[in-house]
Amino acid sequence: MAHLGYTTLSDKRPHWESEADMATKDLQLYVKNNCPFCAKVEGFMSKNGIDLPLHNIDESEDDRSFLVERGGKRQVPCLFVDGTALYESDDIVDFLAKEFHATEQADGSASTGGACRLDGTGCSF
Ligand SMILES: N[C@@H](CCC(=O)N[C@@H](CS)C(=O)NCC(=O)O)C(=O)O
């Protein structure tokens, strides 16, 4: 069986699962604690039964280093799609909605264009 790069505990399957050219797409989501934009993406995933491997940069120095070195900046959420970084929670939600044919909307508490600082000095939405 092909390695799909995400766990399949949910009943959702990406539409490309049966498409040979995309069957090995690897999805890895980088998040941190107390991040409203991460919560938006995770909430969207939860509502739609999407389960991906999570990497919490507050809990792993290796994950934090990987995010900065491979992604180019220390910003979460970040979804690695076959090793290519996709930043911005709205773009991640849009990508997942298409890939998983998800119909439930993301919550809007951390909406488009806002930002938080990892040093804990606050968020603006
Ligand atoms: N507009 C971005 C905002 C993401 C954002 O601000 N994330 C914060 C954590 S909640 C962050 O990574 N900040 C980087 C920093 O402070 O260096 C999105 O929607 O994903």
The ligand as a Tripos MOL2 file, in Angstrom:
@<TRIPOS>MOLECULE
LIG
   20    19     1     0     0
SMALL
NO_CHARGES

@<TRIPOS>ATOM
      1 N1         -1.9030   35.6170    8.3560 N.3       1 LIG1
      2 C1         -1.2970   34.4520    8.9470 C.3       1 LIG1
      3 C2         -0.9440   34.7670   10.3830 C.3       1 LIG1
      4 C3         -0.1880   33.6270   11.0770 C.3       1 LIG1
      5 C4          0.4430   34.1050   12.3570 C.2       1 LIG1
      6 O1          0.4430   35.3030   12.7120 O.2       1 LIG1
      7 N2          0.9790   33.1430   13.0750 N.am      1 LIG1
      8 C5          1.7400   33.4900   14.2570 C.3       1 LIG1
      9 C6          1.4160   32.5380   15.3850 C.3       1 LIG1
     10 S1         -0.3370   32.6290   15.8340 S.3       1 LIG1
     11 C7          3.1900   33.4020   13.8820 C.2       1 LIG1
     12 O2          3.6240   32.3920   13.3920 O.2       1 LIG1
     13 N3          3.9200   34.5230   14.0710 N.am      1 LIG1
     14 C8          5.3250   34.5960   13.6740 C.3       1 LIG1
     15 C9          6.2000   35.3900   14.5990 C.2       1 LIG1
     16 O3          5.6870   35.9820   15.5340 O.co2     1 LIG1
     17 O4          7.4110   35.3410   14.4060 O.co2     1 LIG1
     18 C10        -2.2460   33.2580    8.8350 C.2       1 LIG1
     19 O5         -3.4550   33.4870    8.6380 O.co2     1 LIG1
     20 O6         -1.7880   32.1020    8.8910 O.co2     1 LIG1
@<TRIPOS>BOND
     1     1     2 1
     2     2     3 1
     3     2    18 1
     4     3     4 1
     5     4     5 1
     6     5     6 2
     7     5     7 1
     8     7     8 1
     9     8     9 1
    10     8    11 1
    11     9    10 1
    12    11    12 2
    13    11    13 1
    14    13    14 1
    15    14    15 1
    16    15    16 2
    17    15    17 1
    18    18    19 2
    19    18    20 1
@<TRIPOS>SUBSTRUCTURE
     1 LIG1         1 GROUP 0 **** ****
